[in-house]
Amino acid sequence: MVTGAGLGMSAWDMTTLAMFPHQQAPDMMPDMNTGAAASTPTWGLGAWALMIAMWWIMMIAMMTPSAAPTILLYARVHRHALARGQVPDKLAPTSAFAAGYMLVWLGFSTVATALHWALERAGLVAAMMMGSRSRWLSAAVLIAAGLYQLSPLKNVCLAHCRTPASFLSRHWRPRALGALRLGAMHGAYCVGCCWLLMALLFVGGVMNLVWIAALAVLVLIEKALPAGQWVGRGVGVTLIGWGVATLVV
């Protein structure tokens, strides 16, 4: 299920596959006419659990660098509040804040796994590389992600993610339960900011480590750098153009 990330392909093959995933050489994937039935996924409970865990671990790895400033700031604020006697218990809820954040991404990972299964069952996503087989699917995801990068909803969610101090001051809650809820709220804004960027994994390949790293860097740039919003908009325009090119190349 989660093997075959490289499939013996060269760096050039991986790059070509990521750029135009519908142009796959015959030796990179099973024959569409003779192997369709054999490639139909028959996931058992164990496979579902494994895929959800794979998506969740991948999301945590990709999002932790951009979420770390907020988590660390929360820990510092909590320590200061505890020192001033403003927190009535001795339980440090930083772990609860992080847990709330990660639980939201667990929910996202469950939905992504269901979508992954549906796309694989429809023959639109390859079982091994876990990337798009269809130019129409690739183009749709690329264009949708590009348009979302330019949308007001993206800007609202990104604004909350880019200003940890403002977010914590507006929504601070004491104790572990409050920290859990606050972490979940922050996670929801992060999902709202990045969910269509994560859908791009279906274009480049869910197991493509270069693709995963590139998306993680983009998310970090958007959230951490002063010009991050403009970088994100530039990426949005690029994705739209890429999606159109996928249909005509």
C-alpha positions as CSV (number, residue, x, y, z in Angstrom):
1,M,0.0,0.0,0.0
2,V,2.6,2.5,0.9
3,T,5.6,1.2,-1.0
4,G,6.9,2.0,-4.4
5,A,7.4,5.7,-3.9
6,G,10.2,5.8,-6.5
7,L,9.3,2.7,-8.6
8,G,12.9,2.8,-9.9
9,M,12.3,6.0,-11.9
10,S,15.1,8.5,-12.6
11,A,14.9,12.1,-11.3
12,W,13.9,13.1,-14.8
13,D,11.0,10.6,-14.9
14,M,9.8,11.8,-11.5
15,T,9.9,15.4,-12.6
16,T,8.0,14.6,-15.8
17,L,5.5,12.6,-14.0
18,A,4.9,15.4,-11.4
19,M,4.6,18.1,-14.1
20,F,2.3,16.2,-16.5
21,P,1.1,13.1,-14.6
22,H,-1.3,12.0,-17.4
23,Q,1.7,11.4,-19.7
24,Q,2.9,8.2,-18.1
25,A,5.0,5.8,-20.0
26,P,3.5,2.3,-20.4
27,D,6.2,0.7,-18.2
28,M,5.4,3.1,-15.3
29,M,1.9,1.8,-14.7
30,P,-0.3,-1.2,-15.4
31,D,-2.1,-1.5,-18.8
32,M,-5.3,0.4,-18.6
33,N,-7.2,-2.1,-20.8
34,T,-6.0,-5.4,-19.3
35,G,-5.2,-4.4,-15.7
36,A,-8.2,-2.3,-14.8
37,A,-10.0,-5.0,-12.9
38,A,-6.9,-6.1,-11.1
39,S,-6.1,-2.6,-10.0
40,T,-9.5,-2.0,-8.4
41,P,-8.8,-1.4,-4.7
42,T,-10.1,-3.8,-2.2
43,W,-9.2,-2.1,1.0
44,G,-9.8,-3.9,4.3
45,L,-10.0,-2.4,7.7
46,G,-6.3,-2.7,8.2
47,A,-5.6,-0.9,4.9
48,W,-7.9,1.9,5.8
49,A,-6.2,2.4,9.1
50,L,-2.8,2.3,7.5
51,M,-3.8,4.9,4.9
52,I,-5.3,7.2,7.4
53,A,-2.2,6.9,9.5
54,M,0.0,7.6,6.5
55,W,-2.0,10.7,5.5
56,W,-2.0,11.9,9.2
57,I,1.8,11.4,9.7
58,M,2.4,13.1,6.3
59,M,0.2,16.1,7.3
60,I,1.9,16.5,10.7
61,A,5.3,16.4,9.0
62,M,4.3,19.0,6.5
63,M,2.5,21.3,8.8
64,T,4.6,21.2,12.0
65,P,7.3,23.7,10.7
66,S,4.7,26.3,10.0
67,A,2.7,25.6,13.2
68,A,5.7,25.5,15.5
69,P,5.8,29.3,16.1
70,T,2.2,29.3,17.3
71,I,2.7,26.3,19.5
72,L,6.0,27.7,21.0
73,L,4.4,31.1,21.6
74,Y,1.4,29.4,23.3
75,A,3.9,27.5,25.6
76,R,5.6,30.8,26.5
77,V,2.4,32.7,27.2
78,H,1.2,29.8,29.4
79,R,4.4,29.8,31.4
80,H,4.1,33.5,32.0
81,A,0.5,33.3,33.0
82,L,1.3,30.4,35.4
83,A,4.1,32.5,36.9
84,R,1.7,35.3,37.5
85,G,-0.9,33.0,39.1
86,Q,-3.4,33.5,36.3
87,V,-3.7,29.8,35.6
88,P,-5.4,28.0,38.5
89,D,-3.9,24.6,37.9
90,K,-0.4,23.3,37.4
91,L,-1.2,21.3,34.2
92,A,0.8,22.7,31.3
93,P,-1.7,22.6,28.5
94,T,0.8,23.1,25.6
95,S,0.5,19.4,24.8
96,A,-3.3,19.7,24.7
97,F,-3.0,22.7,22.3
98,A,-0.8,20.6,20.0
99,A,-3.2,17.6,20.4
100,G,-6.2,19.8,19.4
101,Y,-4.3,20.9,16.3
102,M,-3.3,17.4,15.3
103,L,-6.9,16.0,15.8
104,V,-8.2,18.4,13.2
105,W,-5.6,17.1,10.8
106,L,-6.6,13.6,11.7
107,G,-10.1,14.5,10.6
108,F,-8.7,15.9,7.3
109,S,-6.6,12.8,6.8
110,T,-9.7,10.6,7.2
111,V,-11.5,12.6,4.5
112,A,-8.4,12.6,2.3
113,T,-8.2,8.8,2.6
114,A,-11.9,8.4,1.6
115,L,-11.3,10.6,-1.4
116,H,-8.1,8.6,-2.2
117,W,-10.0,5.4,-2.1
118,A,-12.8,6.8,-4.4
119,L,-10.3,8.1,-6.9
120,E,-8.3,4.9,-7.0
121,R,-11.5,2.9,-7.3
122,A,-12.6,5.1,-10.3
123,G,-9.2,4.5,-11.9
124,L,-8.2,8.1,-11.7
125,V,-5.3,7.6,-9.3
126,A,-2.6,5.0,-9.7
127,A,-2.3,2.4,-6.9
128,M,1.5,2.4,-6.6
129,M,2.6,6.0,-7.2
130,M,-0.8,7.3,-5.9
131,G,-0.8,10.1,-8.4
132,S,-3.3,11.2,-11.0
133,R,-3.8,9.1,-14.2
134,S,-6.2,11.6,-15.7
135,R,-5.3,15.0,-17.3
136,W,-8.8,16.1,-16.4
137,L,-8.4,15.3,-12.7
138,S,-4.9,16.9,-12.7
139,A,-6.2,20.0,-14.5
140,A,-9.2,20.3,-12.2
141,V,-7.1,20.1,-9.0
142,L,-4.5,22.5,-10.3
143,I,-7.0,25.1,-11.4
144,A,-9.1,24.8,-8.3
145,A,-6.0,25.1,-6.0
146,G,-4.9,28.1,-8.0
147,L,-8.3,29.8,-7.8
148,Y,-8.5,29.1,-4.0
149,Q,-5.1,30.7,-3.5
150,L,-6.6,34.0,-4.8
151,S,-9.9,33.7,-2.8
152,P,-11.1,35.8,0.1
153,L,-11.6,32.6,2.3
154,K,-7.9,31.7,1.8
155,N,-6.9,35.2,2.8
156,V,-9.0,35.1,6.0
157,C,-7.6,31.7,7.1
158,L,-4.0,32.7,6.2
159,A,-4.3,35.9,8.2
160,H,-5.1,33.9,11.3
161,C,-2.2,31.6,10.7
162,R,0.3,34.4,10.0
163,T,-0.4,36.3,13.3
164,P,0.0,33.9,16.2
165,A,0.1,36.6,18.9
166,S,-3.1,38.2,17.7
167,F,-4.8,34.8,17.4
168,L,-3.8,33.7,20.9
169,S,-4.8,37.1,22.5
170,R,-8.2,37.0,20.9
171,H,-9.1,33.3,21.6
172,W,-7.1,32.4,24.7
173,R,-8.7,29.7,26.9
174,P,-7.2,28.4,30.2
175,R,-6.8,24.8,31.3
176,A,-6.3,21.7,29.2
177,L,-9.8,21.7,27.7
178,G,-9.4,25.3,26.7
179,A,-6.0,24.6,25.2
180,L,-7.5,21.6,23.3
181,R,-10.3,23.8,21.8
182,L,-7.8,26.6,21.0
183,G,-5.5,24.1,19.2
184,A,-8.4,22.7,17.3
185,M,-9.5,26.2,16.2
186,H,-6.0,27.0,15.0
187,G,-5.9,23.7,13.2
188,A,-9.2,24.5,11.5
189,Y,-7.8,27.8,10.2
190,C,-4.7,25.9,8.9
191,V,-6.9,23.3,7.1
192,G,-8.9,26.2,5.6
193,C,-5.7,27.7,4.4
194,C,-4.0,24.6,3.0
195,W,-6.6,21.9,2.1
196,L,-6.5,22.4,-1.6
197,L,-2.7,22.7,-1.6
198,M,-2.7,19.2,0.1
199,A,-5.0,18.0,-2.7
200,L,-2.1,18.7,-5.1
201,L,-0.6,15.5,-3.7
202,F,-3.0,13.7,-6.0
203,V,-1.4,15.4,-8.9
204,G,2.3,15.0,-8.1
205,G,1.9,11.6,-6.3
206,V,1.1,11.1,-2.7
207,M,4.4,9.2,-2.3
208,N,6.5,11.7,-4.1
209,L,8.8,13.0,-1.4
210,V,10.0,16.0,-3.6
211,W,6.4,17.1,-4.1
212,I,5.7,16.7,-0.4
213,A,8.8,18.8,0.6
214,A,7.9,21.5,-2.0
215,L,4.4,21.9,-0.6
216,A,5.7,22.0,3.0
217,V,8.1,24.8,2.0
218,L,5.3,26.7,0.3
219,V,3.1,26.5,3.3
220,L,6.0,27.7,5.6
221,I,6.7,30.6,3.2
222,E,3.1,31.7,3.1
223,K,2.7,31.7,6.9
224,A,6.2,32.9,8.0
225,L,7.7,35.3,5.5
226,P,6.6,39.0,5.2
227,A,5.8,38.5,1.5
228,G,4.3,35.1,2.0
229,Q,0.8,36.2,0.9
230,W,2.1,37.5,-2.4
231,V,4.1,34.4,-2.9
232,G,1.0,32.4,-2.4
233,R,-0.9,34.5,-5.0
234,G,1.9,34.1,-7.5
235,V,1.7,30.4,-6.9
236,G,-2.0,30.5,-7.5
237,V,-1.6,32.2,-10.9
238,T,1.1,29.6,-11.8
239,L,-1.2,26.7,-10.8
240,I,-4.0,28.0,-13.0
241,G,-1.6,28.3,-15.9
242,W,-0.2,24.9,-15.2
243,G,-3.7,23.4,-15.1
244,V,-4.6,24.9,-18.5
245,A,-1.3,23.7,-19.9
246,T,-2.1,20.2,-18.7
247,L,-5.2,20.1,-20.8
248,V,-3.5,21.3,-24.0
249,V,0.0,19.7,-23.8
